[in-house]
Amino acid sequence: MREKFDFIYSEPILYNIYKHDAGFISYYIDQKSAGNDSFENIADELKYLGHSLIDLYYGSLSPSEISGEIIDYLKAEQSLTINRYKEFLAADGGDYRTVELSDSSRWVLRHGNDSKRFVHIHPGKHSPYSTRVRALSLKTTILYIIYIRRENCALSDLYVLNYIRTEYLKVSPQKYFSYNYGVGKIIYLLSSNY
């Protein structure tokens, strides 16, 4: 298991751990579960997740290890300056490249808009140790786990899940709950692995 506080990663990497890193999201859930922020405030914070699909990494590498391996790879490719990095991305005729890390996970490298953090990374689609989730499912999961921890509810309580969805996220309720897909799959992942 990765170190709980190893969420710092090096320049020039830009990695949105709030959206893509299950370890950090679990840490966030732990912090919010122990705190006293209102559920309305937490739901408001989760707006940064947007409304699209997200690739969520749940492997054993920390953000620091991920960034270190990518930096080492770019050094070997002599592509660690902003201009060389742009050339590196364009070499295959596109605007991104995919690299494989030591745990066999694949990461997409794009150009970031920040001059100091110009290597924008996220887990690759269908990569080992990543899963594609809907932003709404991730928001629901985060709020749900915090709620059940604070209120000592059962982990698979459909009533509570729908209360979270309708009261705080302002979306329709779900008809059923399963750990095999959707919100249930993410709840299982974030509750059991971290």
PAZAPA-4460 file (N, C-alpha, C; in steps of 0.05 Angstrom, whole numbers, plus 32768, in hexadecimal, padded with zeros to 4 digits):
% residues 194
    n_x    n_y    n_z   ca_x   ca_y   ca_z    c_x    c_y    c_z   seq   type   mol
   8011   7FE8   8000   8000   8000   8000   8012   8019   8000     1      M     A
   8009   802D   7FF1   801A   8045   7FEF   8019   8055   8009     2      R     A
   802D   8066   800C   802E   8078   8023   8017   808B   8023     3      E     A
   800A   808F   8039   7FF2   80A0   803A   7FF7   80BD   8032     4      K     A
   800F   80C8   8037   8013   80E4   8032   8027   80E9   801B     5      F     A
   802A   80D5   800A   803C   80D8   7FF3   802D   80E2   7FDB     6      D     A
   8022   80FA   7FDD   8012   8105   7FC8   8020   811C   7FBA     7      F     A
   8038   8122   7FC1   8047   8138   7FB5   8055   812C   7F9C     8      I     A
   8053   813B   7F87   8061   8132   7F6E   8070   8149   7F63     9      Y     A
   8084   8143   7F53   8098   8156   7F4A   8090   8165   7F30    10      S     A
   809B   817D   7F2E   8099   818C   7F14   80AB   817C   7F01    11      E     A
   80A4   817B   7EE8   808F   818A   7ED9   8075   817B   7ED7    12      P     A
   806F   8168   7EE9   8057   8157   7EE7   803F   8166   7EF1    13      I     A
   8029   8163   7EE3   800E   816D   7EEB   7FFC   8155   7EEC    14      L     A
   7FF5   814D   7F04   7FE5   8135   7F08   7FCE   813C   7F1B    15      Y     A
   7FB5   813B   7F11   7F9E   8142   7F21   7F96   812B   7F33    16      N     A
   7FA3   812A   7F4B   7F9E   8114   7F5D   7F82   8114   7F68    17      I     A
   7F75   812B   7F68   7F59   812D   7F71   7F46   811D   7F5F    18      Y     A
   7F4D   811A   7F46   7F3C   810C   7F33   7F45   80EF   7F2D    19      K     A
   7F5F   80EC   7F2D   7F6B   80D3   7F21   7F78   80C0   7F34    20      H     A
   7F7C   80C7   7F4D   7F8C   80B7   7F5F   7F7A   80AC   7F76    21      D     A
   7F74   8092   7F76   7F63   8086   7F8A   7F6F   8088   7FA6    22      A     A
   7F8A   8087   7FA8   7F97   808A   7FC2   7F92   80A5   7FCE    23      G     A
   7F94   80BA   7FBD   7F8F   80D5   7FC8   7F71   80D8   7FCE    24      F     A
   7F60   80CE   7FBD   7F43   80D0   7FC2   7F3C   80C2   7FDC    25      I     A
   7F48   80AB   7FE2   7F43   809E   7FFB   7F4D   80AE   8013    26      S     A
   7F64   80BB   800F   7F6E   80CD   8024   7F5B   80E5   8028    27      Y     A
   7F51   80F0   8013   7F3E   8106   8014   7F25   80FD   8023    28      Y     A
   7F1B   80E5   801D   7F03   80DA   802B   7F09   80D7   8049    29      I     A
   7F21   80CC   804F   7F28   80C9   806C   7F28   80E4   807A    30      D     A
   7F33   80F9   806D   7F35   8113   807A   7F19   811F   807E    31      Q     A
   7F08   811D   8069   7EED   8128   806B   7EDB   8118   807E    32      K     A
   7EE0   80FE   8080   7ED1   80ED   8092   7ED6   80F5   80AF    33      S     A
   7EEF   80FC   80B5   7EF7   8104   80D0   7EF0   8121   80D6    34      A     A
   7EEB   8131   80C1   7EE6   814D   80C5   7EC8   8153   80CA    35      G     A
   7EC2   816D   80CA   7EA7   8175   80CE   7E9C   8187   80B8    36      N     A
   7EA9   8187   80A1   7E9E   8196   808A   7E82   818C   8084    37      D     A
   7E70   819E   807C   7E55   8196   8075   7E56   8187   805B    38      S     A
   7E42   8176   8057   7E40   8167   803F   7E3B   8179   8027    39      F     A
   7E2E   818F   802B   7E2A   81A3   8016   7E45   81AE   800D    40      E     A
   7E57   81B5   8020   7E71   81BF   8019   7E82   81AA   800A    41      N     A
   7E81   8192   8014   7E90   817C   8007   7E86   8178   7FEA    42      I     A
   7E6B   8177   7FE7   7E60   8175   7FCC   7E68   818B   7FBA    43      A     A
   7E6A   81A3   7FC5   7E73   81BA   7FB5   7E90   81B7   7FAD    44      D     A
   7EA1   81AD   7FC0   7EBD   81A8   7FB9   7EC0   8194   7FA2    45      E     A
   7EAE   8181   7FA1   7EB0   816C   7F8D   7EA8   8174   7F71    46      L     A
   7EA0   818D   7F6E   7E99   8197   7F53   7EB1   8196   7F40    47      K     A
   7EC9   8198   7F4C   7EE1   8197   7F3B   7EE4   817D   7F2B    48      Y     A
   7ED5   8168   7F33   7ED6   814F   7F24   7EC9   8151   7F09    49      L     A
   7EB9   8165   7F05   7EAC   8169   7EEB   7E95   8156   7EE7    50      G     A
   7E90   8150   7ECD   7E78   8140   7EC5   7E7F   8129   7EB2    51      H     A
   7E98   8125   7EAD   7EA0   8112   7E98   7EAA   80F7   7EA4    52      S     A
   7EB7   80E8   7E93   7EC3   80CF   7E9C   7EDF   80D4   7EA7    53      L     A
   7EE7   80C5   7EBB   7F01   80C8   7EC8   7F0F   80AD   7EC9    54      I     A
   7F29   80AD   7EC2   7F39   8095   7EC6   7F46   8097   7EE2    55      D     A
   7F3F   8083   7EF3   7F48   8084   7F0F   7F5D   806E   7F14    56      L     A
   7F75   8077   7F1C   7F8B   8065   7F21   7F89   805A   7F3E    57      Y     A
   7F8A   8040   7F42   7F89   8033   7F5C   7FA1   8021   7F61    58      Y     A
   7FB7   8025   7F53   7FCE   8014   7F56   7FDE   801C   7F6F    59      G     A
   7FF6   8010   7F72   8006   8014   7F8A   8019   802B   7F89    60      S     A
   801D   8036   7F71   8030   804D   7F6F   8024   8066   7F7A    61      L     A
   8034   8075   7F89   802B   808F   7F93   802E   80A4   7F7D    62      S     A
   8021   80BB   7F80   8025   80D1   7F6D   8043   80D8   7F6A    63      P     A
   8052   80D7   7F80   806F   80DD   7F7F   807D   80C8   7F6E    64      S     A
   8077   80AF   7F72   8084   809A   7F62   807C   809C   7F45    65      E     A
   8062   80A1   7F3F   8059   80A4   7F24   8068   80BB   7F16    66      I     A
   8069   80D2   7F23   8076   80E9   7F16   8094   80E3   7F13    67      S     A
   80A0   80D6   7F27   80BD   80CF   7F25   80C3   80BD   7F0D    68      G     A
   80B2   80A9   7F09   80B7   8097   7EF2   80B3   80A5   7ED8    69      E     A
   809F   80B6   7ED6   809A   80C5   7EBD   80B1   80D9   7EB8    70      I     A
   80BA   80E6   7ECD   80D1   80F8   7EC9   80EA   80E9   7EC0    71      I     A
   80EF   80D2   7ECC   8106   80C1   7EC3   8103   80B9   7EA6    72      D     A
   80EB   80B2   7E9E   80E6   80AB   7E82   80EB   80C3   7E70    73      Y     A
   80E1   80DA   7E77   80E5   80F2   7E66   8103   80FA   7E65    74      L     A
   8111   80F6   7E7B   812E   80FC   7E7B   813C   80E9   7E67    75      K     A
   8135   80D0   7E68   8141   80BD   7E55   813B   80C4   7E38    76      A     A
   8123   80CF   7E34   811B   80D8   7E19   8125   80F4   7E12    77      E     A
   8134   8100   7E25   813E   811B   7E22   8127   812F   7E1B    78      Q     A
   8112   812C   7E2A   80F9   813C   7E25   80EE   8149   7E3E    79      S     A
   8100   8153   7E4F   80F7   815E   7E68   80F5   817C   7E68    80      L     A
   80FC   8189   7E52   80F7   81A6   7E50   80DD   81AA   7E40    81      T     A
   80D1   81C1   7E43   80B6   81C5   7E37   80B7   81C2   7E19    82      I     A
   80CB   81CC   7E0C   80CD   81CA   7DEF   80D2   81AE   7DE5    83      N     A
   80E4   81A0   7DF3   80EA   8184   7DEC   80D2   8172   7DF2    84      R     A
   80C3   8179   7E07   80AB   816A   7E0D   8096   816D   7DF7    85      Y     A
   8092   8185   7DEE   807F   818A   7DD8   8087   8179   7DBF    86      K     A
   80A1   8179   7DB9   80AB   8169   7DA2   80A6   814B   7DA7    87      E     A
   80AB   8142   7DC0   80A7   8127   7DC7   808A   811F   7DC3    88      F     A
   8077   8130   7DCB   805B   8129   7DC7   8053   8129   7DAA    89      L     A
   805F   813B   7D9A   8057   813D   7D7E   8065   8128   7D6D    90      A     A
   8079   811A   7D77   8089   8107   7D67   8078   80F1   7D5A    91      A     A
   8063   80E9   7D67   8051   80D4   7D5C   803A   80E0   7D4D    92      D     A
   803A   80FA   7D48   8025   8106   7D39   800C   810D   7D49    93      G     A
   800E   810D   7D64   7FF7   8113   7D74   7FFE   8127   7D89    94      G     A
   7FED   8129   7D9D   7FF2   813D   7DB3   7FF5   812F   7DCE    95      D     A
   7FF9   8115   7DCD   7FFD   8106   7DE6   800F   80ED   7DE1    96      Y     A
   8019   80E2   7DF7   8028   80C9   7DF6   8020   80B9   7E0E    97      R     A
   8023   809E   7E0C   801D   808C   7E21   8036   807F   7E2A    98      T     A
   803A   807D   7E45   8052   806F   7E50   8048   805A   7E64    99      V     A
   8058   8045   7E66   8052   8030   7E7A   8065   8033   7E91   100      E     A
   805A   8031   7EAA   806A   8033   7EC2   8071   8018   7ECD   101      L     A
   8080   8017   7EE3   808A   7FFE   7EEE   8075   7FEB   7EF7   102      S     A
   805D   7FF5   7EFE   8047   7FE3   7F06   8036   7FDA   7EEF   103      D     A
   803F   7FE0   7ED6   8031   7FDA   7EBD   801A   7FEC   7EB7   104      S     A
   8015   8000   7EC8   8000   8014   7EC2   800A   8025   7EAB   105      S     A
   7FF6   802E   7E9B   7FFD   8040   7E84   7FF2   805C   7E8A   106      R     A
   8002   8070   7E83   7FFC   808C   7E89   7FFD   809C   7E6F   107      W     A
   7FE9   80AD   7E6D   7FE8   80BF   7E55   7FF6   80D9   7E5D   108      V     A
   8008   80E2   7E4B   8016   80FB   7E4F   800C   810F   7E3B   109      L     A
   8004   8126   7E44   7FFB   813C   7E33   800A   8155   7E3A   110      R     A
   8005   816A   7E2B   8012   8184   7E32   7FFF   8193   7E44   111      H     A
   800A   819C   7E5B   7FFB   81AC   7E6E   7FFF   81CA   7E68   112      G     A
   7FED   81DA   7E71   7FEE   81F7   7E6C   8000   8206   7E7F   113      N     A
   800A   81FA   7E94   801B   8206   7EA7   8038   8204   7E9E   114      D     A
   8046   821A   7E9E   8062   8219   7E94   8075   8209   7EA7   115      S     A
   806D   8207   7EC1   807D   81F7   7ED4   8074   81DA   7ED5   116      K     A
   805B   81D5   7ED0   8050   81BA   7ED0   8043   81B4   7EB5   117      R     A
   8054   81B1   7EA2   804B   81AE   7E86   8047   8191   7E7E   118      F     A
   804E   817D   7E8F   8049   8161   7E89   8030   8158   7E97   119      V     A
   801A   815A   7E89   7FFF   8153   7E94   7FFB   8135   7E91   120      H     A
   7FF7   8127   7EA7   7FF4   810A   7EA6   7FD9   8101   7EB2   121      I     A
   7FD0   80EB   7EA8   7FB9   80DD   7EB4   7FBA   80C0   7EAC   122      H     A
   7FAC   80AF   7EBB   7FAC   8092   7EB5   7FA1   808D   7E9A   123      P     A
   7FAC   8079   7E8C   7FA2   8072   7E71   7F88   8063   7E73   124      G     A
   7F78   8066   7E5E   7F5F   8057   7E5C   7F66   8039   7E59   125      K     A
   7F58   8029   7E68   7F5C   800C   7E69   7F78   8004   7E72   126      H     A
   7F85   8015   7E82   7F9F   800F   7E8D   7F9C   7FFC   7EA5   127      S     A
   7FB1   7FEB   7EA9   7FB0   7FDB   7EC2   7FAF   7FEF   7EDA   128      P     A
   7FA1   7FE7   7EEF   7F9E   7FF6   7F07   7F90   8011   7F03   129      Y     A
   7F7F   8012   7EEF   7F6D   802A   7EED   7F52   8020   7EE4   130      S     A
   7F3E   8031   7EEA   7F23   802B   7EE2   7F16   8045   7ED9   131      T     A
   7F04   8043   7EC6   7EF6   805B   7EBC   7EDD   805E   7ECC   132      R     A
   7ED9   8076   7ED7   7EC1   807C   7EE7   7EB4   8095   7EDD   133      V     A
   7E9A   8097   7EE2   7E8C   80B0   7EDD   7E92   80C3   7EF4   134      R     A
   7E94   80DD   7EEE   7E99   80F1   7F03   7E83   80F0   7F18   135      A     A
   7E6A   80ED   7F0F   7E54   80ED   7F22   7E56   80D4   7F35   136      L     A
   7E5F   80BE   7F2A   7E62   80A6   7F3B   7E78   80AA   7F4F   137      S     A
   7E8E   80B8   7F48   7EA4   80BD   7F5A   7E9B   80D1   7F70   138      L     A
   7E8C   80E6   7F68   7E82   80F9   7F7C   7E6F   80EA   7F90   139      K     A
   7E5D   80DA   7F85   7E4A   80CB   7F96   7E5A   80BA   7FA9   140      T     A
   7E6D   80AB   7FA0   7E7D   8099   7FB0   7E8B   80A8   7FC7   141      T     A
   7E98   80BE   7FC0   7EA6   80CD   7FD5   7E93   80D7   7FEB   142      I     A
   7E7E   80E3   7FE3   7E6A   80ED   7FF7   7E5E   80D5   8007   143      L     A
   7E58   80C0   7FF9   7E4B   80A9   8005   7E5E   809D   801B   144      Y     A
   7E77   8098   8015   7E89   808C   8028   7E8D   809F   8040   145      I     A
   7E8F   80B9   803B   7E92   80CC   8051   7E79   80CA   8063   146      I     A
   7E62   80CA   8056   7E48   80C9   8065   7E46   80B0   8076   147      Y     A
   7E4B   8099   806A   7E47   8080   8079   7E5C   807E   8090   148      I     A
   7E73   8089   808C   7E87   8089   80A2   7E7E   809B   80B9   149      R     A
   7E75   80B2   80B2   7E6C   80C5   80C7   7E53   80BB   80D5   150      R     A
   7E41   80AF   80C7   7E27   80A7   80D2   7E26   808A   80DA   151      E     A
   7E3C   807B   80D6   7E3D   805E   80DC   7E26   804E   80CF   152      N     A
   7E24   8052   80B5   7E0F   8044   80A5   7E1C   802B   8099   153      C     A
   7E0B   8019   808E   7E15   8002   8080   7E22   800A   8066   154      A     A
   7E36   7FFC   805D   7E45   8003   8045   7E33   8002   802C   155      L     A
   7E20   7FF0   802B   7E0F   7FEE   8012   7DF3   7FF6   8018   156      S     A
   7DEF   800E   8020   7DD4   8019   8027   7DCA   802A   8010   157      D     A
   7DB7   801F   8000   7DAC   802C   7FE9   7D9D   8046   7FF1   158      L     A
   7D90   8045   8008   7D81   805D   8011   7D95   8074   8015   159      Y     A
   7DAB   806F   8023   7DBF   8084   8028   7DCC   808D   800E   160      V     A
   7DD2   807A   7FFC   7DDD   8082   7FE2   7DCB   8095   7FD4   161      L     A
   7DB1   808F   7FD3   7D9E   80A0   7FC5   7D9A   80BB   7FD4   162      N     A
   7D9B   80BA   7FEE   7D9A   80D3   7FFD   7DB1   80E5   7FF5   163      Y     A
   7DC9   80DB   7FF3   7DE1   80EA   7FEB   7DDC   80F6   7FCF   164      I     A
   7DD3   80E5   7FBD   7DD0   80ED   7FA1   7DBB   8104   7F9E   165      R     A
   7DA4   8100   7FAB   7D8E   8114   7FA8   7D92   812D   7FB9   166      T     A
   7D9C   812A   7FD1   7D9E   8140   7FE4   7DB7   8152   7FDE   167      E     A
   7DCE   8146   7FD8   7DE7   8155   7FD6   7DF1   8158   7FB9   168      Y     A
   7DEB   8145   7FA8   7DF5   8147   7F8D   7DDF   8150   7F79   169      L     A
   7DC6   814F   7F83   7DAF   8159   7F74   7DAB   8149   7F5A   170      K     A
   7DAE   812E   7F5C   7DAA   811C   7F45   7D96   8107   7F4D   171      V     A
   7D8D   80F8   7F39   7D78   80E4   7F3F   7D84   80CC   7F4F   172      S     A
   7D72   80BE   7F5D   7D7B   80A7   7F6C   7D81   808F   7F5A   173      P     A
   7D8F   807C   7F65   7D95   8063   7F57   7D81   804E   7F5F   174      Q     A
   7D7C   803B   7F4D   7D68   8026   7F52   7D73   800F   7F62   175      K     A
   7D8C   800A   7F60   7D98   7FF4   7F6E   7DB6   7FF9   7F73   176      Y     A
   7DC2   7FE8   7F83   7DDE   7FEB   7F8C   7DEC   7FD1   7F87   177      F     A
   7E03   7FD1   7F79   7E13   7FBA   7F75   7E31   7FC1   7F76   178      S     A
   7E41   7FAF   7F82   7E5D   7FB4   7F82   7E6B   7FAD   7F68   179      Y     A
   7E5C   7FA4   7F54   7E68   7F9C   7F3B   7E6C   7FB2   7F26   180      N     A
   7E5E   7FC8   7F2A   7E61   7FDE   7F17   7E57   7FF9   7F23   181      Y     A
   7E5D   800E   7F14   7E54   8029   7F1D   7E5E   8031   7F38   182      G     A
   7E4D   803F   7F46   7E54   8049   7F61   7E5D   8033   7F73   183      V     A
   7E50   801C   7F73   7E57   8006   7F84   7E73   7FFC   7F80   184      G     A
   7E7B   7FFB   7F66   7E97   7FF2   7F60   7EAB   8006   7F6B   185      K     A
   7EA6   8020   7F69   7EB9   8034   7F74   7EB9   8034   7F92   186      I     A
   7EA1   8030   7F9E   7EA0   802F   7FBC   7EB1   8017   7FC5   187      I     A
   7EAE   8000   7FB8   7EBD   7FE9   7FBF   7EDB   7FEE   7FBC   188      Y     A
   7EE3   7FFB   7FA6   7EFF   8001   7FA1   7F0B   8013   7FB6   189      L     A
   7EFD   8029   7FBC   7F07   803D   7FCF   7F05   8034   7FEC   190      L     A
   7EF2   8022   7FF2   7EEF   8018   800D   7F01   8001   8014   191      S     A
   7F09   7FF1   8000   7F18   7FD9   8007   7F36   7FDA   8001   192      S     A
   7F3F   7FEC   7FF0   7F5B   7FEC   7FE8   7F6C   8000   7FF7   193      N     A
   7F60   8014   8005   7F70   8029   8011   7F69   802C   802E   194      Y     A
***
